[in-house]
Amino acid sequence: MSKEAPNWPIDGGHRAWLSTFGAWWAMFITFGWVNSLGVFQSYYEQTLLSEHSTSSIAWIASVQQCLTYSMGIILGKVFDNYGPRWLLIFGGLAQVFGLMMTSLSTEYYQVFLSQAICSALGASAVMYGTVGALATWWKSRRATAYGIAISGSSIGGVIFPIMVNRLMPRVGFGWTMRIVAFIILLGGILSMATIRSNRAHVPTSFSLRTYVTPLKDTRFVLLCLALTLFGFGLFLPFNFIPLQAQSIGMSWDLCIYSIVILNAVSVFGRILPGFLADKFGRFNMMVICTAMSAVLTLAVWLPGKSNAALLCYSAFFGFFSGSYISLTPALVVEVSPPSDIGHRTGILYFCISIGVLAGSPIAGALVEAENGDYTYLKVFSGVTMLAGAILIAVLSLYIKQLSKTQSASEKQQE
C-alpha cells in the first residue's frame, strides 16, 4: 500500500496547491512539447528528412501524440496501484533520454525511435501520474484545478516553438534538442518533488475484467466514442498550420507565430472554461467549446486564404479547443467511481489515441492527393470534430435523463 495519506483536506490547502503547481510543470513538459510538433513537421520536410514524404514524416508526430495518450491503458492501472511517484521518475528520465538521442539522430528510423517512441513513453508516464494525482485533491473546483494545471501545456506550446525556431539557426538541430531536454529535466524534477496523491493505493492484480467492466457503462462508452472522434481532427491544426500558412505565402517567422498564437490563447481557453464548468456544468461547457472548434474550422480555416484569416483562426481555435484537454479528465471523474479514475482515464485516452494516431497520416495523404492543397484536410478536421461535439451533446442529454429517472425513483421509494 502507498504510504501517502488519504485524509488530507481537498479543494484547498498547501498540499493541494503544491500538487497543482507540480502538475502545471508536468503539463508544460509533456503536452506543451507535444503541442509544438508542427515546427518539426516543417523542419523535417525541408531539411533533416527532406527525402521522405509528408505522410511519412507525419507519422513521427502522430505516433508521438498517440503514445502519449495510449499508454494510459497500462499506466492508469499502475497509478491506481502505486500512486504517481514511480511514474514521474521513470517518465521524466525516459523523456529526457529520448530527446538527447534525437539530438544525435540523422536518419528517419533514429528520429522515429528516439522522439516518437522513447520520448513519448516518458511523457505518457508523467502525464498519467499527474492527471490521476490531481483528481484526488479537488472536488467542487476540480475543473478549475485541471484548467490551471493544463494551462502549463499552453505556455509550453508558446515557449518551445519560439525557442526551437530561434536556436536552430544559431546552434543547430542537435544542441537545440539538448537545450530542450535540459528544460524538460528541470520541469520533471519540480514535478517529482511536489506531486503527491491524496488517497491510499492498494496494489491489485491486472485482469481483463478491469478493462471490460467500464465498457458496460453506457456513459463511459459514449464519452470514449465522442472524444475519439474529436481527436481525429483536433491535432491537425497544431501539426499543419505552419505548412499550410507557408503554402499561401506567409513568411516562415509568421508561420511559427501562428502556432504560438494558438497556444498562447489556449491558456485562457483552458482556465476560463474550467472555472465556468464548475459553475454551469462540465458537460455543458465541453459541448459549447468542441462545437465552436468545429464551426471555426469549417467556417474560418476552410475558406480562409489570407494571413489575417489564418491568424484569426489560430487565436479563436486555440481558445475553444483548449477546453478539450483541460475538461477531459474532469469528465472522466463525472462518470467514474474514485477507485477507477486511473485506469478509466487510461482506457479513454487509449481510445483517443486511435484518432490521434490515424489523424495526421490521413491528413498528410489528403494533402498529397490534392497535390499540396489543404482543402480536404480542413474538411476532414472540421467534420470529425463536429461529429465528436454532437456525440458529447447526446451524452450530456443522456446523463440528465438518467439523473431525472433516478430522482423520480428515489421519491417513489420515500
N, C-alpha and C positions, 0 to 999 in steps of 0.2 A: 504493500500500500504506500502511496505517496505520503511523505511527511508534511506536505503542505496543508495548512489548517483550512478546514471547510467552513469556519464560522466567523470570518472577518466581515465587517459591515459591507453592504452593497449600496450602489447608487451614490457613492461618495467616500471620502476618507483618503488619506495619503497613499495607501497601498493601491487603491483603485486607480487613482490618477497617475501613480508611478507606472503601473502596468500599461495604462493608456499612452503614456509618454514613450515607453518601450515599444508599444505596438505601432506608434507613429514612425519610429525609426525602422521597424521591421518592414512596414509597407513602403517606406522610402527606398529601401534597398531591393525589394522584390518587385512589386507592381510598378514602382517608379522606374525601375530599369526596364521592365517588360514594355512599358508604355513608350519607351524611347527607341524601339527596334526599327521604326521607319527610317531612321538615319542610316542604319546598317543595310537595309534593303537597297537603298540608293548607292551607298558606298561600294557594296559588294558587286552590284551590277556594273558599275562604271570603272572599278579599279581592281580589287583583290581577286574577284571571281568573275571577271568580265566574259570569260569563255562559256559561262553557264547561262541557261535561260532564266527569264523572270520567274517562271513557275518553279524551277528547281531551287533557286535562291529563296523563294518564298517559303519553302519547307523549313528553312533554318528558323525563321521567326515563328512559323506555325507550330513546329514541334516544341520549341522552347515555351511558347504560351500554353500549348496543350499539356506538357508535362507539369508545368507549374500548377495547373488545375487538377490533372487526372490522378496524380499520386495520392490524393486525399482519400481514395477508396481504401488505401492501406494506412496512410499516416493519420487519418482521422481516428481510426481504431487505436493506433499507438498512443495518441493523445488521451483518449478515454481511459486507457490502461495505465499510463505512466506520467501524464502531465506534459508540460511544454519543454522542460529543461533539456533533455537529450535531443529533441527535435531541433531546438535552436542552436545547440552546439554543433551537431552534425551538419545542419543546413548551412550555417554561416561558413564553416570551413569548406564544404563542397562547392558553394557558390564562388568563393574567392579562388579556390584551386582551379575551377573551370575557366574563370576569366583569365587567370595567369597563363593557363595553357592556350587559351585563344590568342593571347598576345604573341605566342610563338608560332601560330599556325600560318601556313601559306597555301594549303590545299583545301579543297571543298570538304573532304571527309574529316580533316583535322578540325576545321571550324565547326562542323556539324557535331562531332563527338564532344568537343570542349564547351562550346557555347549552347548548342541546342539540347544536349543531354546532361552533362555534368553540372553546369551552372544552373540549369532549370530544376534538376532534382534537389539541389541545395535550396533554391528559392522556394520550392514547394514545401520542404520541411519547415522552413522558417514561417511561411505563411500559415500552415495548419496549426503549428504550435501557438501562433499569435491569435488567430481567429477563435480557436477553441477557448483559450485562456480568458480573453476579453469578455466572452459571454458570461463567465462566472462572476464578474464584478458588477454587472449592470442589469437592471430590470426595467424600471419605468423610463429610464433615459438611455436605453440600450442603443437605439438607432442613432441618437446624438453622439454617443461614445464611439460607435463604429465610424460615423461620419468624420469625427475629429481624427481618429487614428488613420483612416484610409486617405485623408487629405495628404498624408505623407507621400502617397504614391503620385499625387498630382504635382507636389513640389519636386519630387524626383524626376517626373516627366518634363518639368521645366528646366531643371539644372543639367541633367545628363545630356540632352541633345545639344544644348549650347556649349557645354564643356567639350563634348566629343568633336563638335564642328570646329571649335577654336583650337583644340590641341592637335588634331591630326595633321594639319599643315605645318605645325611648328615642331612637334616631337615624333610624329609618325604613328602608325597604327599600333605597333607593339607597346610603346610607352603610354599611349592613350589608354589602352586596356588595363595596363598595370596600375595607372593612377586611379581609374575607376574601381579596380579591385581593392585598393587600399581604402578608398572611401567606404566601400561596402563592408570591408573588415571592421572599420570604426563603427558603422551602424549596427553590425552584428554583435559587437562587444557590448554596446549600450543596450541592445535588446536582451541579450543573455543576462545582463546584470539587473534588469528591472522587471521583466515579465514574470509573473507568478500566477498560479491557478488558485481559485478560492473554493475548491472542493477537494475531497479525498479522491484518489484514483486507485481503484482496486483492479488489478490485472485479471482479466477473464480470457478464456481461450478464443482464438479465431474460429468461427464456424460459418457455414453457409447461411444459417438462419439469421445471423447478424445482418446480412445483406438482403435477404429475402423479405423479412418482416416489414421493413419500411415500405417496400413496394406494394404492400397490401393496403397502405394508407392512400386513399384517392387524392387527398390534398397534396401529399408529398409527391406523388407521381405527376400530377398536373403541374406542380411547381418545377419539377425536373424538365418536363417537356417544354414548358413556356420559356424557361431561361436558356435551355439548349438552343431552341430556335433563334432566340435573340442573339445568342453567342455567335451564330454563323456570320452575322453581319457586323457585330459590334467593333471588332478589331480592324476591319478593313480600312476605315478612315485613318486610324493610327498608323497602319502599315503602308498605305498607298497615297496619302495626301501629298507628301513631298514629290513623289514621282509624277502624279497627275498635275500638280502645280507647275512642275518643270515643263510638262508637255504643252501647257498653254502660254509658255513664255515667261513665267515668274523666275526671278533670279534665285540662285541656289541659297543665298543667305536668307531671303524672304521665305523660301520653301521650308527651311529649318524652323523659322519663326512661326509658320503655320501650325506646326506640331507644338511648339512652345505655347502659343496662344490657346490651343485646345486644352493642354494640360493645366495651364495657369487658371483658366476659367473653371475647370473642373474642381479646383479647390473649393469654390463656393457651391458647386453642384454636388459635392459630397457632404458638406457640413450643413447647409441650409435645408435641403430636403430631409436630412436625418432629423433635424430639430422639428420640422413640420410634421414628419411622420409620427413622432412620439405624441404630437398634439391631435392630428387628424386621421391617423391610421396609416400603418406601414404599407399595406397593400394598395391603399388609395394613392399614395404618393408614387409608388412604383408604376402603377398603371399610367398616371399622368406623364411621368418622366420618360418611360420607354416609348409611349405613343408619340410624344414630341420628338424624340430622337429619330424615329422612323419617318415622321412627317417632314422634318428638316432635311433628311437625306433625299427624299423624293421631290421635295418642293424647292430646295435651295441648291444642294450639291449637284443633283442630276442635271438641271438646266443651266447651272452656273458656268460661265465661260470667262469670267474676268477675275482679276486678283481680288477685287473688293468682295465679290460673291463668295470666293473660296475662304477668305479670311473671316467673313461674317459667319459662314457655316461652321468654321473651326471653333469660333467663340461660343455660338449657341449650342452646337452639338456637344462641346466639352462640358457645358453646364448640365444639360439634361442627361447625357449618358453617364455622368459621374455617379448618379444615384444607383445605377445597376450594380456597381462594385460595392458601394457603401451599404445599401439596403439588403443585398442578398443574404448575408449572414443573419441579419435580424429576422428575415422571413423564414429561414430555416428554424430558428428558435420558436417562431409563432406556431409551427406545425409539428414540433418535436418534444418528447419528454426530456428533462435535463440530462439524464444519463446517456442519451443517444445523440446529443448535439454533435459530438466529434465525428462519429462515423456517418451520420446523416449528412453533415456538411461535406464530408469526403465523397459520398455517393453522388450528391448533387453536382459537385464540381467535376467529378469524373464524367457525368453526363454532359456538362457544359463543354468539357474538353473535346468532345466529339465534334461539336460545331467549330470550336477554336482551331482544331487540327485541320479540318477539311476546308474551312472558310478561305484562308489565304491562297492555297494552291488552286482552288476552284476559281478564285478571283484572278489569279495570275494567268490561268488558262483562258479565261474570258477576255482578258486584255490582249493576249496573243491571237485569239480567234478574231478579234476586231482590228488586228494589225496596229496595235498600240493605242486604240481608243478606249476610254474608260466608261462608256455608257452602260454596257451590260453589267460591269462590276457594280456601279452605283445602284442599278435596279435590283440586282441580287441582294446587296446590302440592305437597301430600304425595305424590300418585301419580306425578307426573313425577320428583320426587326419588328415590322408591323405585325406579322403572324405571332411572334412571341408576345407582343403587347396585348393583342386580342385574347390570347390564352390566359394571361395574367388577370385580365378583367373578368374572364369566365370563372377563374379560380376564386377571385375576390367575392363574386356573387354567390358562388357555391358555399364558401365559408360563412357568409352572412346568413344564408338559408339554413345551414346546419345549426348555427347559433340560435336562430329563431325556433327551430324544431326542438332543440334541447331545452330552451327556456319554457316552451309550452309544456313539454313533458314533465319538467320539474314542478310546474304549477299544478298540474293534474295530480301528481303524487302527494302534494301538500294538502 
